[in-house]
Amino acid sequence: MKISRRSFIQAASAVGAMTALNSVAGPMTAKGEKPNVLFIAVDDLNDWLGCLKGHPQAKTPNLDRLLRSSTNFVNAHCPVPVCGPSRNALLTGMRPSTTGWYSNRELGMKNFPEIAEQVLGDIPTLPQHFKNNGYYTMVVGKISHHGLYDYRKDEQWSELAPKWVLAGDDRKFLERGQGYGDYGENDHKYYPFPAEGSQTFPMFGKKGLSLCAGPLDRDDIANGGIMPDEMFAQWAVDKLKQDYDKPFFLGCGFVRPHVPYTAPREYFERFPLDEIILPEYLENDMDDIPLYGKLMTHGFINGGDHAAVQAIGMKFQKELIQGYLACVAFVDDQIGKVVNALENSKHQDNTIVVLWGDHGQNLGEHTSWRKMTLWEESTRVPLAIRLPKQAKGQETQQAVNLLDLYPTLTELCGLPHVKSNEGISLNALINNPNFDRKFPSITTWGYKNHAVCDEQYRYIRYRDDSEELYDHKTDPHEHHNLANKFEYYQVKVDLAKWIPQNQVFPTGMTDFSKGDWLEATKTRWEKEGVPEHLK
């Protein structure tokens, strides 16, 4: 029997109602005023922060200071390990299995705004809910997949950053990237590419184009030598200096460390290439991985991203790690500008600060050089919430999800509860970081592929019912799949019960007979064989 998305959304109301278990009522200010919200998003930022200890060479003093003065959710995960659907899950409060938005492919449909209306109906997005309830909402940079918005521009935002802040139009900089990253309203937000072009392009063509790194001099950068993220930060800084008649919700989205891994040269100089430490990697890491796990880690380049990186050489692997660390250090500085501006403004005592990454990023672990897997490196994200006047930070080890942000902010700011929210409010953990909320985190990548994480285990089930299970107490890097060991049977049963029972087809499909991009790669492997490094 076919069930409509609307039926799933109505069913989700029951899940959303569970937020009452974790609720704290009302706004956080003494005079009954609603607090402002500074909503900082970072693209492709994994746990390579000093305070999260994802890489020993990470240099992130501004992020570390923010997280250490906040409630730091050190076991936070994304709803989807890729930009578009992860952001739309957070902004709508609904899982991809409810909306049908599993990948960036659905968001690339020309009629996606109409599809969004059909799916959402009268359900407000997070910024729309704030605007509907008296907030002045502002946005700069990448909050939705395509920048400022994917749909409902006027319903969500009172003020958008002007286009001149978001784009350069000098063709010499665009041609360097072979046309990659042309996004309309927010053209060229992933620019600039390395001055000498992508390292992968000469050998592997456009499919490998974005996997590259390199330092930039200021004349290598459009917009008069100013990186897009620097523009975003300055716009947000200027907004924090102004007065407002209403409480404000300011969304500020940064695009680094998204590929290409380029940043001003001084950030690369902080990480000498000959000192770069590569992430832990095992030669036989894929031996106990099911087929669908291998399909996910393959990447975009023919023959596999990992084989391509290895073919170019060890120096290139170090250049990618150096580039990622440099981009993280660069965006750390931009976030520092914004947070410092808030702390030096009249708004500092009445503003909630939220910092989140949309998903993680693999950098060679499990032979993967992208996100788009269901392992820790792709799903774990930075997540912190700092309340007004909060000085002392705290950490919680409880597994949480970006879906939880919508009901959390709704409660903190005293707004009406949105019944369709499928996340669980984090406010009980803000009040008591040791609170046992009993709900694991669920990440979905493609139709009927899920990872369920709690404080100890990660359980992965793919659409063909193949499985992976990892015990983080003994195997934090997830090298040893325990799914076939009988003694872990009950662990799998306990985690599997959280997998969504009702799962709609991907947007645009009335059945799944033709499959998706995973099935297309699977069909090709049936003819050509599994790439050697994944066997």
Buried (B, 14 or more C-beta within 10 A) or exposed (E): EEEEBEEBBEBBEEBBEBBEEBBEEEBBBEEEEBBBBBBBBBBBBBBBBBBBEBBEBBBBEBBBBBBBBBBBBBBBBBBBBBBBBBBBBBBBBBBBBBBBBBBBBBBEEEEBEEBBEEBBEEBBBBBBBBBBBEBBBBBBBBBBBBBBBBBBBEBBBBEBBEEEBBBBEBEEBBEBBBEBBBBEBBBBBBBBBBBEBBBBBEEBEBBBBBBBBBBBEEEBBBBEEBBBBBBBBBBBBEBBEEEEEEBBBBBBBBBBBBBBBBBBBBBBEEBEEEEBEBBEBEEEBBEBBBBBBBBBBBBBBBBBBBBBBBEBEEEBBBBBBBBBBBBBBBBBBBBBBBBBBBBEBEBBEBBBBBBBBBBBBBBBBBBBBBBBBBBBBBBBBBBBBBBBEBEEBBBBEBBBBBBBBBBBBBBBBBBEBBBBBBBBBBBBBBEEBEBEBEBBBBBBBBBBBBBBBBEEBBBBBBBEEBBBBBBBEEBEBBBBBBBEEEEBEEBBEBBEEBBBEEBBBBBEBEEEEEBBEBBEBBEEBEEEEBBEBBE
